[in-house]
């Protein structure tokens, strides 16, 4: 009997588990006839604000828009510099470029893949206005040193929490430590919608009001536009789905942590592999379980796993500073560049079964031999 292929993410168990609640939410939205900014949007915003422990949660149509609008709501614009990581999804840097600011890339910590906080101060200039810190793969960035810089240099911190919903830093919920924070609810995320969705969270009243204005064409009152904004409303149906899933997110993240621990056991002491770390300050929620495959073997290992029906992903094969749009700045960031050639994310989801993980681990060991 041929073995079934293993995807990098399987949403079917989650959908089956929540089917009745999801179906009821869908029917309620459909029957309401209010598909844009309907009541479920406000309901979800209140629920997620309470979960995070913030005053304001402003729903948007994507995590990318949450970054763009977040930067603008913080007062960032043309001529400003945004310190950020070169090892993230393109949207992190793209958001700065969209508003006319300049992303300034600082190399990463090779253990956590996040911004190396010890290199940030040297990159500051009089034009630096904000540090855009990413919690990559579900692991918290080391925020306290960055927050200290905001005090000594008059900067702001915007958290990119797209991959780390429900993660924590020194016991504090990610998305609550910076002046504002951007979330993505792309379907693959720890809290995922079934389409595009995002959110900006903040405790600052003025930032929240500007974000609400910007998401609806720059108006707080319909047809009374005050600034040039965006069409970035959180879809009513996606808000209803997210309200169904939010009460389960801690259990889902716990399932991811159990899966990561199982992989750690199965793959301990395998030559040529570095397992994910979890720094003492972090509560990792494993949006991805990302290894380093050493000795130039990553691509061959990925190909071998694919031939065995096991899907993996490389997040990210090209660091942002090496993409054509930013290559002109001629950055040399060796840790990000090395990571891009070594990282490999294995299949993981909250309900992944031991037999699937054992098959993945056995195939990985065979590929390395």
BALOBA-1460 file (C-alpha; in Angstrom, 3 decimals):
// residues 369
<rec num="1" residu="x" x="0.000" y="0.000" z="0.000"/>
<rec num="2" residu="x" x="1.431" y="3.426" z="-0.907"/>
<rec num="3" residu="x" x="1.801" y="5.790" z="2.024"/>
<rec num="4" residu="x" x="-0.314" y="8.937" z="2.079"/>
<rec num="5" residu="x" x="1.491" y="12.205" z="1.382"/>
<rec num="6" residu="x" x="2.209" y="14.393" z="4.390"/>
<rec num="7" residu="x" x="1.459" y="18.118" z="3.924"/>
<rec num="8" residu="x" x="3.422" y="20.793" z="5.721"/>
<rec num="9" residu="x" x="0.115" y="21.865" z="7.341"/>
<rec num="10" residu="x" x="-3.190" y="20.008" z="7.616"/>
<rec num="11" residu="x" x="-6.207" y="22.113" z="8.617"/>
<rec num="12" residu="x" x="-8.697" y="19.262" z="8.209"/>
<rec num="13" residu="x" x="-8.601" y="18.071" z="11.869"/>
<rec num="14" residu="x" x="-9.268" y="21.593" z="13.117"/>
<rec num="15" residu="x" x="-12.127" y="22.148" z="10.673"/>
<rec num="16" residu="x" x="-13.695" y="18.815" z="11.561"/>
<rec num="17" residu="x" x="-13.428" y="19.542" z="15.276"/>
<rec num="18" residu="x" x="-15.074" y="22.974" z="14.942"/>
<rec num="19" residu="x" x="-17.420" y="22.154" z="12.058"/>
<rec num="20" residu="x" x="-20.725" y="22.764" z="13.842"/>
<rec num="21" residu="x" x="-19.572" y="26.084" z="15.354"/>
<rec num="22" residu="x" x="-18.039" y="27.227" z="12.072"/>
<rec num="23" residu="x" x="-21.128" y="26.302" z="10.119"/>
<rec num="24" residu="x" x="-23.388" y="28.132" z="12.574"/>
<rec num="25" residu="x" x="-21.201" y="31.243" z="12.359"/>
<rec num="26" residu="x" x="-21.232" y="31.112" z="8.572"/>
<rec num="27" residu="x" x="-25.016" y="30.748" z="8.458"/>
<rec num="28" residu="x" x="-25.495" y="33.636" z="10.878"/>
<rec num="29" residu="x" x="-23.384" y="35.981" z="8.747"/>
<rec num="30" residu="x" x="-25.054" y="34.827" z="5.544"/>
<rec num="31" residu="x" x="-28.534" y="35.400" z="6.929"/>
<rec num="32" residu="x" x="-27.620" y="38.776" z="8.402"/>
<rec num="33" residu="x" x="-26.841" y="40.245" z="4.994"/>
<rec num="34" residu="x" x="-24.115" y="42.422" z="6.592"/>
<rec num="35" residu="x" x="-20.922" y="41.287" z="4.905"/>
<rec num="36" residu="x" x="-18.744" y="44.396" z="5.390"/>
<rec num="37" residu="x" x="-18.021" y="45.581" z="8.967"/>
<rec num="38" residu="x" x="-20.925" y="43.583" z="10.335"/>
<rec num="39" residu="x" x="-21.463" y="43.003" z="14.053"/>
<rec num="40" residu="x" x="-19.032" y="40.026" z="14.259"/>
<rec num="41" residu="x" x="-16.147" y="42.394" z="13.493"/>
<rec num="42" residu="x" x="-16.701" y="44.439" z="16.633"/>
<rec num="43" residu="x" x="-17.360" y="41.278" z="18.629"/>
<rec num="44" residu="x" x="-14.064" y="39.737" z="17.593"/>
<rec num="45" residu="x" x="-12.172" y="42.969" z="18.207"/>
<rec num="46" residu="x" x="-13.460" y="43.056" z="21.789"/>
<rec num="47" residu="x" x="-12.704" y="39.367" z="22.322"/>
<rec num="48" residu="x" x="-9.155" y="39.536" z="21.008"/>
<rec num="49" residu="x" x="-8.424" y="42.768" z="22.905"/>
<rec num="50" residu="x" x="-9.487" y="41.000" z="26.101"/>
<rec num="51" residu="x" x="-7.369" y="37.958" z="25.228"/>
<rec num="52" residu="x" x="-4.273" y="40.060" z="24.581"/>
<rec num="53" residu="x" x="-4.931" y="42.471" z="27.445"/>
<rec num="54" residu="x" x="-4.908" y="45.649" z="25.338"/>
<rec num="55" residu="x" x="-7.327" y="48.576" z="25.086"/>
<rec num="56" residu="x" x="-7.738" y="48.519" z="21.319"/>
<rec num="57" residu="x" x="-7.835" y="45.837" z="18.632"/>
<rec num="58" residu="x" x="-8.503" y="47.148" z="15.125"/>
<rec num="59" residu="x" x="-9.414" y="44.499" z="12.554"/>
<rec num="60" residu="x" x="-7.976" y="44.788" z="9.048"/>
<rec num="61" residu="x" x="-7.934" y="42.755" z="5.885"/>
<rec num="62" residu="x" x="-4.374" y="41.407" z="6.228"/>
<rec num="63" residu="x" x="-1.270" y="41.334" z="8.338"/>
<rec num="64" residu="x" x="0.476" y="43.365" z="5.652"/>
<rec num="65" residu="x" x="-2.053" y="46.171" z="5.995"/>
<rec num="66" residu="x" x="-1.674" y="45.989" z="9.770"/>
<rec num="67" residu="x" x="2.043" y="46.712" z="9.315"/>
<rec num="68" residu="x" x="1.471" y="49.519" z="6.806"/>
<rec num="69" residu="x" x="-1.295" y="51.157" z="8.820"/>
<rec num="70" residu="x" x="0.583" y="50.525" z="12.055"/>
<rec num="71" residu="x" x="3.630" y="52.402" z="10.810"/>
<rec num="72" residu="x" x="1.508" y="55.295" z="9.562"/>
<rec num="73" residu="x" x="-0.464" y="55.432" z="12.802"/>
<rec num="74" residu="x" x="2.869" y="55.693" z="14.642"/>
<rec num="75" residu="x" x="3.656" y="58.751" z="12.529"/>
<rec num="76" residu="x" x="6.264" y="57.081" z="10.310"/>
<rec num="77" residu="x" x="6.556" y="58.354" z="6.746"/>
<rec num="78" residu="x" x="8.801" y="59.507" z="3.920"/>
<rec num="79" residu="x" x="12.412" y="60.044" z="4.899"/>
<rec num="80" residu="x" x="12.214" y="58.006" z="8.101"/>
<rec num="81" residu="x" x="14.248" y="54.854" z="8.731"/>
<rec num="82" residu="x" x="12.804" y="51.632" z="10.097"/>
<rec num="83" residu="x" x="15.212" y="49.193" z="11.765"/>
<rec num="84" residu="x" x="14.141" y="45.630" z="11.019"/>
<rec num="85" residu="x" x="15.253" y="42.102" z="10.255"/>
<rec num="86" residu="x" x="16.344" y="40.818" z="6.838"/>
<rec num="87" residu="x" x="15.018" y="37.354" z="7.697"/>
<rec num="88" residu="x" x="11.243" y="37.517" z="7.535"/>
<rec num="89" residu="x" x="8.437" y="37.516" z="4.994"/>
<rec num="90" residu="x" x="8.860" y="40.365" z="2.492"/>
<rec num="91" residu="x" x="5.854" y="42.262" z="3.899"/>
<rec num="92" residu="x" x="7.853" y="43.292" z="6.967"/>
<rec num="93" residu="x" x="10.194" y="45.491" z="4.926"/>
<rec num="94" residu="x" x="7.657" y="46.152" z="2.175"/>
<rec num="95" residu="x" x="5.388" y="47.951" z="4.657"/>
<rec num="96" residu="x" x="8.106" y="50.510" z="5.351"/>
<rec num="97" residu="x" x="8.787" y="51.025" z="1.650"/>
<rec num="98" residu="x" x="5.084" y="51.433" z="0.833"/>
<rec num="99" residu="x" x="4.827" y="54.491" z="3.082"/>
<rec num="100" residu="x" x="8.044" y="56.034" z="1.766"/>
<rec num="101" residu="x" x="10.256" y="55.076" z="4.701"/>
<rec num="102" residu="x" x="13.536" y="53.173" z="4.336"/>
<rec num="103" residu="x" x="13.998" y="49.746" z="5.919"/>
<rec num="104" residu="x" x="17.417" y="49.389" z="7.550"/>
<rec num="105" residu="x" x="18.432" y="45.770" z="7.971"/>
<rec num="106" residu="x" x="20.291" y="44.427" z="10.988"/>
<rec num="107" residu="x" x="21.618" y="40.868" z="11.059"/>
<rec num="108" residu="x" x="19.951" y="38.104" z="13.064"/>
<rec num="109" residu="x" x="20.758" y="36.023" z="16.117"/>
<rec num="110" residu="x" x="21.659" y="32.604" z="14.645"/>
<rec num="111" residu="x" x="19.980" y="30.723" z="17.510"/>
<rec num="112" residu="x" x="16.523" y="32.337" z="17.406"/>
<rec num="113" residu="x" x="16.558" y="33.725" z="13.822"/>
<rec num="114" residu="x" x="15.281" y="37.025" z="15.244"/>
<rec num="115" residu="x" x="16.858" y="40.476" z="15.180"/>
<rec num="116" residu="x" x="20.250" y="40.494" z="16.925"/>
<rec num="117" residu="x" x="19.584" y="43.119" z="19.578"/>
<rec num="118" residu="x" x="23.306" y="43.636" z="20.163"/>
<rec num="119" residu="x" x="23.709" y="45.029" z="16.637"/>
<rec num="120" residu="x" x="20.780" y="47.446" z="16.596"/>
<rec num="121" residu="x" x="22.269" y="50.499" z="18.300"/>
<rec num="122" residu="x" x="25.138" y="50.681" z="15.794"/>
<rec num="123" residu="x" x="22.585" y="50.942" z="12.964"/>
<rec num="124" residu="x" x="20.757" y="53.955" z="14.400"/>
<rec num="125" residu="x" x="20.922" y="57.315" z="12.647"/>
<rec num="126" residu="x" x="19.139" y="60.633" z="13.200"/>
<rec num="127" residu="x" x="16.501" y="59.403" z="10.726"/>
<rec num="128" residu="x" x="15.704" y="56.238" z="12.706"/>
<rec num="129" residu="x" x="12.189" y="56.462" z="14.092"/>
<rec num="130" residu="x" x="11.018" y="52.916" z="14.822"/>
<rec num="131" residu="x" x="12.228" y="49.365" z="15.412"/>
<rec num="132" residu="x" x="10.033" y="46.830" z="13.622"/>
<rec num="133" residu="x" x="10.743" y="43.600" z="15.482"/>
<rec num="134" residu="x" x="9.521" y="40.220" z="14.217"/>
<rec num="135" residu="x" x="8.751" y="37.190" z="16.396"/>
<rec num="136" residu="x" x="9.794" y="34.664" z="13.766"/>
<rec num="137" residu="x" x="8.463" y="31.088" z="13.640"/>
<rec num="138" residu="x" x="6.585" y="31.688" z="16.921"/>
<rec num="139" residu="x" x="9.691" y="32.532" z="19.002"/>
<rec num="140" residu="x" x="9.729" y="35.881" z="20.796"/>
<rec num="141" residu="x" x="12.347" y="38.435" z="19.873"/>
<rec num="142" residu="x" x="14.395" y="39.722" z="22.803"/>
<rec num="143" residu="x" x="12.361" y="42.850" z="23.424"/>
<rec num="144" residu="x" x="13.724" y="44.400" z="26.615"/>
<rec num="145" residu="x" x="16.997" y="45.606" z="25.028"/>
<rec num="146" residu="x" x="14.993" y="47.092" z="22.147"/>
<rec num="147" residu="x" x="12.575" y="48.805" z="24.518"/>
<rec num="148" residu="x" x="15.554" y="50.232" z="26.398"/>
<rec num="149" residu="x" x="16.745" y="51.829" z="23.159"/>
<rec num="150" residu="x" x="13.386" y="53.541" z="22.788"/>
<rec num="151" residu="x" x="14.014" y="55.295" z="26.090"/>
<rec num="152" residu="x" x="17.577" y="56.406" z="25.334"/>
<rec num="153" residu="x" x="17.050" y="57.349" z="21.683"/>
<rec num="154" residu="x" x="13.396" y="58.408" z="21.544"/>
<rec num="155" residu="x" x="12.343" y="55.539" z="19.263"/>
<rec num="156" residu="x" x="9.179" y="53.463" z="18.943"/>
<rec num="157" residu="x" x="8.729" y="49.690" z="18.732"/>
<rec num="158" residu="x" x="6.188" y="48.055" z="16.448"/>
<rec num="159" residu="x" x="5.875" y="44.296" z="16.971"/>
<rec num="160" residu="x" x="5.302" y="42.023" z="13.975"/>
<rec num="161" residu="x" x="3.419" y="39.165" z="15.641"/>
<rec num="162" residu="x" x="2.206" y="37.541" z="12.413"/>
<rec num="163" residu="x" x="3.750" y="34.186" z="13.346"/>
<rec num="164" residu="x" x="3.455" y="34.263" z="17.125"/>
<rec num="165" residu="x" x="-0.130" y="34.739" z="18.295"/>
<rec num="166" residu="x" x="-0.358" y="33.451" z="21.903"/>
<rec num="167" residu="x" x="3.423" y="33.500" z="22.328"/>
<rec num="168" residu="x" x="4.990" y="35.146" z="25.364"/>
<rec num="169" residu="x" x="8.108" y="37.053" z="26.372"/>
<rec num="170" residu="x" x="9.132" y="36.780" z="30.027"/>
<rec num="171" residu="x" x="5.546" y="35.835" z="30.803"/>
<rec num="172" residu="x" x="4.091" y="38.815" z="28.924"/>
<rec num="173" residu="x" x="1.846" y="38.291" z="25.908"/>
<rec num="174" residu="x" x="3.453" y="39.118" z="22.596"/>
<rec num="175" residu="x" x="1.788" y="42.062" z="20.938"/>
<rec num="176" residu="x" x="1.487" y="44.037" z="24.169"/>
<rec num="177" residu="x" x="5.042" y="45.253" z="24.720"/>
<rec num="178" residu="x" x="5.587" y="47.655" z="21.834"/>
<rec num="179" residu="x" x="3.657" y="50.847" z="21.192"/>
<rec num="180" residu="x" x="1.564" y="48.852" z="18.723"/>
<rec num="181" residu="x" x="1.577" y="45.384" z="17.191"/>
<rec num="182" residu="x" x="0.540" y="43.854" z="13.885"/>
<rec num="183" residu="x" x="-1.054" y="40.413" z="13.542"/>
<rec num="184" residu="x" x="-1.796" y="38.238" z="10.535"/>
<rec num="185" residu="x" x="-4.639" y="35.718" z="10.515"/>
<rec num="186" residu="x" x="-3.586" y="34.083" z="7.254"/>
<rec num="187" residu="x" x="-5.026" y="30.531" z="7.275"/>
<rec num="188" residu="x" x="-1.722" y="28.884" z="8.223"/>
<rec num="189" residu="x" x="-1.184" y="31.001" z="11.342"/>
<rec num="190" residu="x" x="-1.652" y="29.768" z="14.917"/>
<rec num="191" residu="x" x="-4.894" y="31.740" z="14.908"/>
<rec num="192" residu="x" x="-5.902" y="31.629" z="11.261"/>
<rec num="193" residu="x" x="-8.932" y="32.780" z="9.329"/>
<rec num="194" residu="x" x="-10.132" y="31.013" z="6.177"/>
<rec num="195" residu="x" x="-9.009" y="33.881" z="3.977"/>
<rec num="196" residu="x" x="-6.961" y="37.033" z="4.476"/>
<rec num="197" residu="x" x="-7.351" y="38.888" z="7.776"/>
<rec num="198" residu="x" x="-5.231" y="40.969" z="10.126"/>
<rec num="199" residu="x" x="-5.287" y="43.231" z="13.167"/>
<rec num="200" residu="x" x="-3.486" y="46.107" z="14.854"/>
<rec num="201" residu="x" x="-3.381" y="46.117" z="18.662"/>
<rec num="202" residu="x" x="-2.409" y="49.038" z="20.890"/>
<rec num="203" residu="x" x="-3.038" y="50.685" z="24.239"/>
<rec num="204" residu="x" x="-2.686" y="54.153" z="22.693"/>
<rec num="205" residu="x" x="-5.994" y="55.911" z="21.966"/>
<rec num="206" residu="x" x="-4.584" y="58.156" z="19.246"/>
<rec num="207" residu="x" x="-2.894" y="55.288" z="17.398"/>
<rec num="208" residu="x" x="-6.109" y="53.277" z="17.532"/>
<rec num="209" residu="x" x="-8.186" y="56.158" z="16.198"/>
<rec num="210" residu="x" x="-5.764" y="56.783" z="13.333"/>
<rec num="211" residu="x" x="-5.749" y="53.063" z="12.508"/>
<rec num="212" residu="x" x="-9.558" y="52.969" z="12.413"/>
<rec num="213" residu="x" x="-9.522" y="55.988" z="10.134"/>
<rec num="214" residu="x" x="-6.882" y="54.625" z="7.783"/>
<rec num="215" residu="x" x="-8.595" y="51.264" z="7.324"/>
<rec num="216" residu="x" x="-11.691" y="52.929" z="5.816"/>
<rec num="217" residu="x" x="-10.238" y="55.386" z="3.294"/>
<rec num="218" residu="x" x="-9.109" y="57.853" z="5.931"/>
<rec num="219" residu="x" x="-12.512" y="58.582" z="7.442"/>
<rec num="220" residu="x" x="-14.060" y="58.140" z="10.856"/>
<rec num="221" residu="x" x="-17.405" y="59.308" z="9.511"/>
<rec num="222" residu="x" x="-18.522" y="57.894" z="6.163"/>
<rec num="223" residu="x" x="-17.907" y="60.245" z="3.216"/>
<rec num="224" residu="x" x="-15.984" y="62.656" z="5.468"/>
<rec num="225" residu="x" x="-12.445" y="61.633" z="4.507"/>
<rec num="226" residu="x" x="-9.685" y="63.355" z="6.458"/>
<rec num="227" residu="x" x="-6.538" y="61.635" z="5.124"/>
<rec num="228" residu="x" x="-5.646" y="59.307" z="2.280"/>
<rec num="229" residu="x" x="-6.218" y="55.830" z="3.639"/>
<rec num="230" residu="x" x="-6.891" y="52.273" z="2.492"/>
<rec num="231" residu="x" x="-9.691" y="49.825" z="1.917"/>
<rec num="232" residu="x" x="-8.635" y="47.457" z="4.702"/>
<rec num="233" residu="x" x="-11.730" y="46.336" z="6.540"/>
<rec num="234" residu="x" x="-11.807" y="42.979" z="8.297"/>
<rec num="235" residu="x" x="-14.330" y="40.806" z="6.462"/>
<rec num="236" residu="x" x="-17.396" y="39.969" z="8.553"/>
<rec num="237" residu="x" x="-17.234" y="36.269" z="7.743"/>
<rec num="238" residu="x" x="-13.554" y="36.052" z="8.698"/>
<rec num="239" residu="x" x="-14.261" y="37.848" z="11.982"/>
<rec num="240" residu="x" x="-16.998" y="35.335" z="12.781"/>
<rec num="241" residu="x" x="-14.653" y="32.429" z="12.027"/>
<rec num="242" residu="x" x="-11.920" y="33.930" z="14.191"/>
<rec num="243" residu="x" x="-14.367" y="34.309" z="17.084"/>
<rec num="244" residu="x" x="-15.064" y="30.583" z="16.861"/>
<rec num="245" residu="x" x="-11.378" y="29.715" z="16.868"/>
<rec num="246" residu="x" x="-10.063" y="32.181" z="19.470"/>
<rec num="247" residu="x" x="-11.225" y="30.178" z="22.537"/>
<rec num="248" residu="x" x="-9.221" y="27.194" z="21.236"/>
<rec num="249" residu="x" x="-5.996" y="29.004" z="20.374"/>
<rec num="250" residu="x" x="-4.170" y="28.143" z="23.592"/>
<rec num="251" residu="x" x="-4.983" y="24.463" z="23.157"/>
<rec num="252" residu="x" x="-3.839" y="24.637" z="19.537"/>
<rec num="253" residu="x" x="-0.562" y="26.287" z="20.539"/>
<rec num="254" residu="x" x="-0.069" y="23.678" z="23.251"/>
<rec num="255" residu="x" x="-0.532" y="21.017" z="20.575"/>
<rec num="256" residu="x" x="2.171" y="22.645" z="18.482"/>
<rec num="257" residu="x" x="4.503" y="22.689" z="21.478"/>
<rec num="258" residu="x" x="3.868" y="18.985" z="22.102"/>
<rec num="259" residu="x" x="4.603" y="18.262" z="18.459"/>
<rec num="260" residu="x" x="7.850" y="20.237" z="18.682"/>
<rec num="261" residu="x" x="8.908" y="18.348" z="21.782"/>
<rec num="262" residu="x" x="8.181" y="15.069" z="20.009"/>
<rec num="263" residu="x" x="10.369" y="16.115" z="17.075"/>
<rec num="264" residu="x" x="13.099" y="17.137" z="19.521"/>
<rec num="265" residu="x" x="13.060" y="13.639" z="20.990"/>
<rec num="266" residu="x" x="12.974" y="11.891" z="17.624"/>
<rec num="267" residu="x" x="15.770" y="14.017" z="16.178"/>
<rec num="268" residu="x" x="18.097" y="14.495" z="19.133"/>
<rec num="269" residu="x" x="21.754" y="13.885" z="18.379"/>
<rec num="270" residu="x" x="21.187" y="13.524" z="14.622"/>
<rec num="271" residu="x" x="24.448" y="14.624" z="12.935"/>
<rec num="272" residu="x" x="24.184" y="17.538" z="10.546"/>
<rec num="273" residu="x" x="21.046" y="18.994" z="12.131"/>
<rec num="274" residu="x" x="20.503" y="21.856" z="14.574"/>
<rec num="275" residu="x" x="17.136" y="21.714" z="16.322"/>
<rec num="276" residu="x" x="15.084" y="24.843" z="17.120"/>
<rec num="277" residu="x" x="16.037" y="26.634" z="20.300"/>
<rec num="278" residu="x" x="13.796" y="28.141" z="22.941"/>
<rec num="279" residu="x" x="15.492" y="31.002" z="24.760"/>
<rec num="280" residu="x" x="14.844" y="31.299" z="28.526"/>
<rec num="281" residu="x" x="12.792" y="34.465" z="27.972"/>
<rec num="282" residu="x" x="10.501" y="32.909" z="25.346"/>
<rec num="283" residu="x" x="7.391" y="30.762" z="25.284"/>
<rec num="284" residu="x" x="7.712" y="29.379" z="21.748"/>
<rec num="285" residu="x" x="4.423" y="28.570" z="19.988"/>
<rec num="286" residu="x" x="5.967" y="26.875" z="16.937"/>
<rec num="287" residu="x" x="4.167" y="28.433" z="14.046"/>
<rec num="288" residu="x" x="6.959" y="26.562" z="12.294"/>
<rec num="289" residu="x" x="9.285" y="23.819" z="13.464"/>
<rec num="290" residu="x" x="12.427" y="24.961" z="11.699"/>
<rec num="291" residu="x" x="15.695" y="23.061" z="11.615"/>
<rec num="292" residu="x" x="19.090" y="23.962" z="10.283"/>
<rec num="293" residu="x" x="20.439" y="21.364" z="7.835"/>
<rec num="294" residu="x" x="24.209" y="21.752" z="7.771"/>
<rec num="295" residu="x" x="27.010" y="20.997" z="5.314"/>
<rec num="296" residu="x" x="25.176" y="22.297" z="2.264"/>
<rec num="297" residu="x" x="22.688" y="19.415" z="2.348"/>
<rec num="298" residu="x" x="19.447" y="21.339" z="2.831"/>
<rec num="299" residu="x" x="18.187" y="21.294" z="-0.757"/>
<rec num="300" residu="x" x="19.091" y="17.631" z="-1.263"/>
<rec num="301" residu="x" x="17.350" y="16.678" z="1.981"/>
<rec num="302" residu="x" x="14.243" y="18.611" z="0.994"/>
<rec num="303" residu="x" x="14.196" y="16.885" z="-2.382"/>
<rec num="304" residu="x" x="14.593" y="13.457" z="-0.775"/>
<rec num="305" residu="x" x="11.702" y="14.129" z="1.597"/>
<rec num="306" residu="x" x="9.545" y="15.349" z="-1.288"/>
<rec num="307" residu="x" x="10.241" y="12.135" z="-3.198"/>
<rec num="308" residu="x" x="8.952" y="10.270" z="-0.146"/>
<rec num="309" residu="x" x="5.724" y="12.282" z="-0.116"/>
<rec num="310" residu="x" x="6.722" y="14.590" z="2.735"/>
<rec num="311" residu="x" x="6.210" y="18.310" z="2.174"/>
<rec num="312" residu="x" x="8.564" y="20.815" z="3.786"/>
<rec num="313" residu="x" x="9.068" y="24.540" z="3.340"/>
<rec num="314" residu="x" x="12.005" y="26.929" z="3.281"/>
<rec num="315" residu="x" x="11.150" y="30.131" z="5.135"/>
<rec num="316" residu="x" x="12.989" y="32.004" z="3.571"/>
<rec num="317" residu="x" x="15.276" y="31.046" z="0.657"/>
<rec num="318" residu="x" x="16.386" y="34.640" z="-0.039"/>
<rec num="319" residu="x" x="16.930" y="37.117" z="2.790"/>
<rec num="320" residu="x" x="15.116" y="40.375" z="2.140"/>
<rec num="321" residu="x" x="18.275" y="42.430" z="1.692"/>
<rec num="322" residu="x" x="19.272" y="40.166" z="-1.220"/>
<rec num="323" residu="x" x="16.011" y="40.648" z="-3.117"/>
<rec num="324" residu="x" x="16.339" y="42.830" z="-6.244"/>
<rec num="325" residu="x" x="14.399" y="45.740" z="-4.729"/>
<rec num="326" residu="x" x="16.942" y="46.156" z="-1.904"/>
<rec num="327" residu="x" x="20.097" y="44.684" z="-3.452"/>
<rec num="328" residu="x" x="21.257" y="48.195" z="-4.422"/>
<rec num="329" residu="x" x="22.077" y="48.913" z="-0.768"/>
<rec num="330" residu="x" x="24.743" y="46.176" z="-0.837"/>
<rec num="331" residu="x" x="24.192" y="44.773" z="2.640"/>
<rec num="332" residu="x" x="26.379" y="41.918" z="3.848"/>
<rec num="333" residu="x" x="24.539" y="40.136" z="6.650"/>
<rec num="334" residu="x" x="26.212" y="36.744" z="7.030"/>
<rec num="335" residu="x" x="23.929" y="35.182" z="9.647"/>
<rec num="336" residu="x" x="20.767" y="35.877" z="7.648"/>
<rec num="337" residu="x" x="22.452" y="34.649" z="4.481"/>
<rec num="338" residu="x" x="23.639" y="31.459" z="6.165"/>
<rec num="339" residu="x" x="20.203" y="30.808" z="7.630"/>
<rec num="340" residu="x" x="18.595" y="31.183" z="4.203"/>
<rec num="341" residu="x" x="20.751" y="28.324" z="2.953"/>
<rec num="342" residu="x" x="20.144" y="26.014" z="5.915"/>
<rec num="343" residu="x" x="16.596" y="26.381" z="7.288"/>
<rec num="344" residu="x" x="13.964" y="23.724" z="6.663"/>
<rec num="345" residu="x" x="10.499" y="23.706" z="8.248"/>
<rec num="346" residu="x" x="8.964" y="20.283" z="8.912"/>
<rec num="347" residu="x" x="5.255" y="19.424" z="8.891"/>
<rec num="348" residu="x" x="3.541" y="20.659" z="12.045"/>
<rec num="349" residu="x" x="-0.016" y="21.331" z="13.201"/>
<rec num="350" residu="x" x="-1.724" y="20.962" z="16.582"/>
<rec num="351" residu="x" x="-3.255" y="17.557" z="15.874"/>
<rec num="352" residu="x" x="-0.307" y="15.963" z="14.076"/>
<rec num="353" residu="x" x="-0.037" y="12.306" z="15.108"/>
<rec num="354" residu="x" x="3.010" y="10.421" z="16.423"/>
<rec num="355" residu="x" x="3.068" y="8.069" z="13.448"/>
<rec num="356" residu="x" x="3.299" y="11.005" z="11.031"/>
<rec num="357" residu="x" x="6.114" y="12.579" z="13.030"/>
<rec num="358" residu="x" x="7.981" y="9.285" z="13.210"/>
<rec num="359" residu="x" x="7.718" y="8.908" z="9.448"/>
<rec num="360" residu="x" x="9.047" y="12.437" z="8.930"/>
<rec num="361" residu="x" x="11.928" y="11.857" z="11.349"/>
<rec num="362" residu="x" x="12.867" y="8.512" z="9.810"/>
<rec num="363" residu="x" x="12.829" y="10.001" z="6.312"/>
<rec num="364" residu="x" x="14.963" y="12.931" z="7.442"/>
<rec num="365" residu="x" x="17.549" y="10.628" z="9.018"/>
<rec num="366" residu="x" x="17.637" y="8.490" z="5.871"/>
<rec num="367" residu="x" x="18.086" y="11.568" z="3.674"/>
<rec num="368" residu="x" x="21.009" y="12.762" z="5.782"/>
<rec num="369" residu="x" x="22.764" y="9.413" z="5.400"/>
